[in-house]
């Protein structure tokens, strides 16, 4: 059975107090309901209180932390129903710590230290390259000692807010197509970059963009990792991303479950609380079972990573199950709350809208099944 340490308990209690004091539900709902809203104040507060640089080595001003601890923090952020943009700094920072040069690491860490906003937006997805990352068509070419990037990225979350982008592009002259993709650290205000915001059903406080690169000039030292190993960087990013998304999903599920359970005790129909009716009790029970399954999966997978074990199967399993379970829990919570749950006045509606994206971003349900099925069958081949 997973048991939090005293240090982890104190860390989470401090985070809860921060939200209670400075960022109540009214603040988060206001950001979500404001066109172009972005949680700048929250990003800065998370930075000032030491959460943004958790997992970052002390030499860069961070605090070392296990993957389990990062999951606990993401779970609590999810329980507070924060925007997804509050959850993902550690992902791109992790990429830079793993693959960046010392100069690149300093650039990225210095950037996040200013505002707390995620320092890098991931530029992977393209109109014809979503689940199939190998179909990336953006290119980089060299001339006169410079590198020029051309292409079109889509669903590039945070591109208009983050100072840098991790842009994946293909060398059209690479002799081996399997080693054609490389990753470049690109300042998002360079000449030749234009973007437009996509308008989504949910996740309003996490802006997502179409981004166009037209002869965007960068130096050779913008290369992240080794040339031709961009696909490896993409794959390396996915395992922790899927686990941290799952932890946020768990927190969201806990929040709407608690809302539904309290409402079931308070709402009187036919002279008694609706929680006394078996059909409502069945929903509450099913929601709780899914939450416990989510928790057990996530912290088992986190322990695997902390112990140096492969998380290829466990992270994909978490992503697949937790994304679906959250949406089902949110849908049941909305049903328990009835009409009030369908209004913008209640956070259940926001979680319900936002949750649907978790079955797409970070790897679709179908890709998770493909990864799991292939890996599981290999064990019996």
Secondary structure, DSSP 8 states (H G I E B T S, - for coil): -----HHHHHHHHHHHHHHHHH--HHHHHHHHHSTT---HHHHHHHHHTT-TTBTS-GGGT-B---HHHHHHHHHHHHHTT--GGGT-HHHHHHHHHHH--HHHHHHHHHHHHHH-S-SEEEE--BTTBSS-GGG---EEEEETTEEEEEEEEEEEETTTTSSEEEEEEE-TT-SSGGG-EEEEEEETTSTTEEEEEE--SS-TTS-EEEEEEEEEEE-GGGEESSTT-HHHHHHHHHHHHHHHHHHHHHHHHHHHHHHHHHHHHH-EETTEEGGGSHHHHHHHHHHHHHHHHHHHHHHHHHHHHHTT---HHHHHHHHHHHHHHHHHHHHHHHHHHGGGGGSTTSHHHHHHHHHGGGGTTTS-HHHHHHHHHHHHHHTT-
